[in-house]
Amino acid sequence: MSQTGNTHPPGKRALRTGAVLLVVLAMAGMVLATGTVAATSVMDDHDHDHDDEIGEFEIIDRSTDEVTAYVHGDHWHGELPHVHEGEHISLGADIEDADGDEIELDGDHYSLGVALAEGAHEGVVSFDEHGDHVHIIGEDDGHTDVVFQLIHDDHVEYETPSIEVEVEHDDHDHDDEIGKFEIVDRSTGDAVADVHGDHWHGSLPHVHEGEHISLGANIEDADGDEIELDGDHYSLGVELADGAHEGVVSFDEHGDHVHIIGDEDGHTDVVFQLWHDDHVEYETPSIEVEVGHAHVGTVELLAEEDIDHSHACLHGDFDERTPLDAGDSADTAPTVSDTHVIWEATYEGDAGHVRFDTNDHSYPGPFVFYTADGSAEPANADVLETGEVDECDSLDEYIEVETPEDGIIDLELEEYHDHDDEIGKFEIVDRSTGDAVADVHGDHWHGSLPHVHEGEHISLGANIEDDHGDEVELDGDHYSLGVELADGAHEGVVSFDEHGDHVHIIGEEDGHTDVVFQLIHDDHVEYETPPIEVEVGHHHDVADDYRNEQGEVDTAGLQDAIADFLQNEISTGDLQEVIAAFLAS
């Protein structure tokens, strides 16, 4: 596993690298003393106990992303973080097999587990398992022993030695323990306001009436440790400040973020809260929020008795527009019955509503509605046909609607939205490291995709947000991540597997090509990224970098590899390849 991205505590790193160095030097000594080593002493892929197939098992403290403990033979180096009673620690793992290949904790085939060690004290901790990480929850003051497990298709493939975990009381005044409370505008990712003692620096974003802003928070305790808003033990809350104007805003709380909804024009004051296990642990000073009028949408609407694009287009090209104030619901919608009239319907909020009364016509229906700059959808009637209006600059689409029993067709009008503009963030994540490697900026990318080895694949996920900063959850049901070749890209270089919340790009042959990623919503593409290049190459034999002129890895080459390993230039798996080549030389 690559050393990049893992920050090992210096003492623990020295212990581990020292141990590896001793092993390597011992192996090198055997070679120098005997001139050869049996091939079976290197790394036999056959007939191993699964325990022997784990080359590395590191526990990651997810609050810092640092390695806190790792297995060394039948014992551990390092220790687990302390757990406060009534709180939890969140732990992940970096696991490699004996060949140095990372085992991906995808929560499907491979998961991380944790359990009490045999004979350990009960009642001190409990556990939550989340596939790629676990929570150890402090139930009672004391200490006990736990084991971590690699679970493969519902059975335990490997179990670590036991390691102690300690739970301690937390008797501090939590208000004094807040070192940072920073509000983040999730539409931009920027911190917009932060608490300074009894007041704020910065301000909250403006809220449009009928819309909302989405806000997160960066919170740290007095020691500078991040408080994880997991929606379980810790959550972000918001409410009106004492004596603040009511009716201006309302709230939705989502655990790690909140929505402030603009209910009417005006301003008021709110306070944010850190919730801990159903009680308010900390409350900020008050801060003002202002609500203003929302964006006004406009949709042109024409009613006809027949589908006749040429006739409709004449109205669209030459008729004056008749103003119409659409309602904010079917109950407040104005009623019209005229055909051959182009209404310019305007509305505030997400959509407008208009009623069409067919009872004023001797024609029983169905009726056809042409639109420009937006769409019309019936709320109470069946759609018989829909499509685009070809070769007409003034009208965009039409919809044919069956007449309901009461003769009143309720239409919901919505101005066109460019879905590309509604994506606030589209970030590609390399699932082998958990790092974001590329993100969309307008019509281009920043960053690049990982290199793909021929015959292998890379596994990529995505962090996607809409223009309000709300996360689009890739659940594989309503929203999924897709990938395909860009228009005109080289074929045959890569192929694809799509898995709902992630995709695999498979290297088929040496070369490069361009791909696009897609946000798929209920089986249609809602957003497509600009193209980005992916390169496929032959698998590089690391040992070749350390061979002499005779094509062998000699003692000098091995020493160079060890030095590069100690400087984090090559991974543990790379060093193992060099050692294997050295022993085979």
Disulfide bonds with the S-S distance in Angstrom:
Cys313-Cys392 2.15
